[in-house]
Amino acid sequence: MTASESSEDEAILPIFFPSVLYRVLCKKGILSEQLLKSTDLTSDSFLDENLRISFNEHKQFILNAIQVTGNSHLGWWFGQQLNVSSLGLLGYAAMSCDSVEEALQTIAKYFKLRAPLYSLKLLTSIDTPYASLKDKSALQIDSNIDFAEIEYFLLSSALSGAANLLSYYCSKGGTGEGNESQDNIVERVELTVPQPEDWEVVYSAMSCTVVFGALYNRLVFSSDVLKKESVAADPATKNAINALCKKQLSELERQHILAVKVRQFILQQEGKFPSLDEAAAHFFMSPRTLRRELQKEHTTYQTLLDKVRENIAIKYLTTTNKPINQIAYDVGFADKSNFGRAFKRWTGKRPSDFRV
C-alpha cells in the first residue's frame, strides 16, 4: 500500500469545482439526493467554500453525476459551464494580466489553489518533428494521482474548461479583439486515455481535432494567441491579487506537512506499526513534541495510525481471500475480536460486510 492510496480518504480537495457541477445539475432538475448518494455530503456542504473533501468522496459524487445524467461524456459538457468566476481569485488575477501568455502562466502557477488534482504547464513552443505542430503552443494538464474510474471525466472536463477559458481571454471580454469561438482558438485536443464508446456523439459537435491515446493531455493552439493583450490589464490589481494567491499557496503547502511525513513513515514499516515513541524518535523529537505538532495540524498520531490500518484492512478484505483473523494479525491486532471492534469503530461496519 502506498502513501497515495491512503491519501484518497484524506479531506484535502477544495469543493469549488464539485460545487459548480452540483449547482448546474440541480438547475437541470437532477435531485440532490441522487447526486449525494453514498457520500457524507449534504446540500449545505456546497455553501462552505472552505470545505475539503477526500478524493474517494469526490469520485463517488462524479460517478453519481454520470449515472443520473446517463451521460458518459459529461466532462466535456461540464467544462463548458466553467468561467472566470469558477476560478475565484485566480480568475481575476489572470484577467488583470497584460497578455494571454501571462494570464495562462498565472493560472498554471496557482491552479493548485482551486484544483490540486491537476498540474498545469504552459508550453510556449512544442518540440516536435510534425510540421502541423510547428509555431504552436500548448496548455498541458497532468494528473497528480491515479484518477481511476473518473479519469475520462476529470481530463475531459479540465481540457474543455481550459478551452472555454482560453476562448474567453481571447474574446472581446478579454482582449477586446472580437468574439472568437473556442473552435477558432483551440486547434487540437490531446488525451492520454483510449477513445471512449459513442465518441462520435460528442465529436460531431466539435470542429477541432481530438486525439486519444496521446502522450500528453493538452490543448494546442497558435503561438500568436499568447501575444494577445488584455483590455482589463491592471498592474496594481495584478500585483495585489498575485500577492494574495502567493500567500494562499504558501499556506496550502505548509498544511499537513508533518502528518504526511508521519503517514509515509508508518507505511514504510512493511507490516509493523510503530508506537508514538518510535515515530517521535524517527523524527528526532520527543513524543510530547510530536503530539503537539500534530495537534497543530488537527490530527493525532493514533488517528494517522488507525487510518493506515483501516485502509490496509479494507484492501485485504476486498482484494484477497485472507481469513479475517489473519488480516487482524496483519494490521497489528492479537485477535479477531479486538480487530472487529476497532474496525466497527473506524467504519461503522463489520469486517465481514466488506466481503462479497
N, C-alpha and C positions, 0 to 999 in steps of 0.2 A: 504494500500500500504506500502511496506517495503522499507528499505534503499537499500536492494539488488536489488529490482526491478528497482529503479531509477538509480542505477549504471550501468544497462545494456546499457544505452545510453552514458555513460561516456567513453571518449577515454583513456583507461588505459592499453590496452593489446598490448604488443610488436607485431610487424608484422613479426617476424622471421619465425615462422612455416607456416603461410599463404603464405609467400614469397616462401618457398620451394615448397609448393603444387602448387602455381601458375606457377613456373618455370617448374616443371616436367610435368604438364598437358599441358602447351604450347608446350613443346618439343614433346608431343604425338599428336600434331595437333589440340588441343582444342583452339577455338578462344577466344581471350582476352575478347571481349565484352560479350561473353556468360558467362564467369566466373564472370564478374564485374557487371552484370545486377542488377539493383535496389540497388546499393551501391554507395557511393561517391568516391570509389577508382578508380584510373587510373593505367595504366601500370607503370608510373613513381613512384607511391606510393611505389612499392616494391623495389625501389632503395634507399629509405630512411630508413636506419636501426634504426633511432631514432623515426620513426613514431609510434604513438599509435592509435589504433582503438577501437571502442566500441564492446562489446560482441554481440550486435544486428547486427552490420556490419560484424563481424566475422562469425556469424551464417548464415547470408544471403549468404556470399561467399561460405561457406561449402555446403549449400543447393543447390546453383548453380552448384558446382562441382559434387555433387552426381547426379543431374538431367542431366547434359550434358554428363556425362560418362555413365549414365544408370546403375551405379554400386552401389547398396545399401550397399555393403561391402567394400567401397573404403578405409575406415580407415585402414584395415589390410594391403592393398597394400601400402598405403602412409607411414605407419610405417617402411616398408622395404626400403624406399627411404632415411631414415634418417641415418646420420653417425656422426662421431666425429665433423666434421666441422659444422654440423647443430646446435650443442650446443655452437658454438663460443668459447669464452674464457673459458667457463665452461668445454667444452670437453677436452681442452688441460690441464686444471687443473687436471682433472681426469686421463689423460694419464701420468702425472708426478708423480702420487701417487705410493706408494710402493706395493700395493696389490689391488686385485679386491674389497675387502671389503672397503678399504679406498677410492677407486675411486667411489664406489656407495654411500658411506656416503657423499662424497664431492658433488656429483650430487644432492643428496637429500637435502642437506643443502642450496644450491644456485639455485635450479631449478626455483625458483620464478623469477629469472632474465630473464629467457627465456620463461617461460610459467606460469604466475601467476594463471591460471585457475586450476592448479593442486597442490597438496602437495604430496611429496614422502616420504616414510619411509622404511628403511631397517630393516627387522626383521631377526636377525642372527639365531633365532630359532623360531619354531612355537609351541605354546601351543595348543595341540590337542590330542584327545583320539584316533585318527586314526593312526594305525601303518604305513600306507603308507606315512604319512607326518612326521614321526619321522626322526630326523637327516636332516631335510630340512630347508632351509632359504627362504625368500620371499622378493620381492620388491613390496611394496603396494602403490597403487595410489589412492588418494582421490580427489574428486572434491570439489572446493571451492564455487561453485554456482550451481544453477539448470541448467543443460545443455539442458534441454528441448528437442526439436526435433533432436538435433545433439548429444545426449548423446552417442548413439551407435558408431557413428563415432569418437568422441573425446576419448572415453575409448579404443576402439579397436586400434586406431592409437597410443595412448600413450603406451599401452601394447605391441603392435607389434614393435614400435620403441625402447622401452626399451629392448625387447628381442634381437633385432638386435644389439644394442649397447653392451649388455652383451656378446653376441656371439663374437663381435669384441675384447672386452677386454680380452676374454679368448682364443683368437686365436693367431696365430703366430705374428700378428701385435701388440698384447697387452702383452701377457705373454711369447711368444716365444715357446709355447708348442704344436705347430701344429695347423692345421686348423679344429678345432671342429665346427660342424654346430650348428645352433640355436637349432635344434631338440635334439642334444646331451646335450645341456646345460639346456634349459627350459624343465621341465618335466610336468608342469601343468599350465594352464592359467585359472584364475577365473574372472568372470564378474558378476556384480550385476544385469545387465539388463536381460530381458527374451530372450530366444533363438529366433533369427530373422528367417524370412521366407527364404527358399532356403539356409539354413546354410550348407547343405551337399556340396554345390558347393565350399565353402571355406574349409570346414573340410577335404575334400578328399585330399587337398594339405598339410595338417598338420598331423604330426605324434604324437605330444604331446596331452595329454588330455585337452579338453576345457570344462569348466563347466559354465553354465549360471544360473542366479538366485542365485548366491552365496552371502555370507555375505560381501565379500570384492572384490575389483578389485586388482589382484596381479599376479605376476609371481612366481612360486615355482620351486626351483632348489636345488641340493645337497649343503649342507653346505661346502663341500670340495671346491666348486668353489671359495668361499671367500678367501681361503688361497693362491690362485694362486698369484705369484709375477709378477710384471710388468717389462718388459725388458727396458721400457722407463722411469723408475723411476729416478727422478732428484730432490733432496731435495731443491736446490736453486731455480729452476724453480717453483716447487710446492709452496714454501713459497711466491715467488713474485706474482704468479698468484692468490693464495688464498687471498693475501692482496688486490689485485685489486677487486676480487669478493666480499670480505667483504665490501670494500668501496662502491661499486656499490649497494650492498644490503642495506646498511645503507642509502644511498641517496634515493633509491626507497621507503623505508619505511617512510622516512620523507616527501615525496611528498604528497601534498593534504590532510595532516592530519587534518588541521583546516577546510578545505572545506567539508570533510566527516562528521566531527562533526556538522557543521552548517546544512548540509543537513539532518542529522539524527534529529537534534533539530526541524527543520521545520516539518518533517514527524510526529514527536511525538505530534504535537499540535492538531491532530484529527479534521481537518477541519478549523482550524484557521490558518491564515497566518501572522505571526509576522512581525513587522516592523524592520528596521535595528537597531533602538534604543532598541527595546525589545530583539533582538538577542544579541546585544552587552552587555546589562545588564545581560543576562543569562550567558555569558562567562566572566563576571567581567572585562570588558574593555570598553573604550569609543567607540562611533560609529566611530570616526576617526581612532582609532587603529584597530578596526575590519576591516574597509575598507582597510587600508594599509596592514594588514597581508594577507587578501585575494588577494590583488593585487600581492603580492609576489608569490602566487600560481596560478597566471594568470587567476583569475576569480573575480567576484564581487558578492555581496550579492543578487542583483537583478537578476543576471544570475542564481544563485542557486535556488532562489525562483521561477523564471519563469519555470525552468526545472521541478521542482516538480509539479507545477500547470499544465504544459503541459502533463506530464506523467499521472497524475490523470485524466485529461480531456479525454485523449485518451483511458484510461482504461474504463471510464464510457461510452464513445461513442461506443466502440467496444464490451463491455460485458454486457451492461444494456439497458433498454428501456427508461431511463430517458429522459424527454424533454430537449432540448438544453438550454432553459432558466433556468431550474433547475440546470443543470451542470455548467452553467455560475456562478450561485449563490454559488454552492458548492466549486468552485475554487477561490472565492473571488471577483467576479465581480457583480456590481449592476444591470447591464442589459445585454441583449443578444448581442447588437450591439458592445459594448466595448469588450466583450469576443471574438466576431467574429474577430474583427480587431487584437486583441492580438494573437489569435490562428493562423491567417494567417501569422502574423509576425514570430511566432515560427516555424511553419511547412511548410509554403508556400501553405497551403490548407485551405479550409473552414471546419468548424466542420462537416457539412453535408456530406462531402466527405468520412468521416470515418464510416458513417452509411451504412450498407449493404442493 
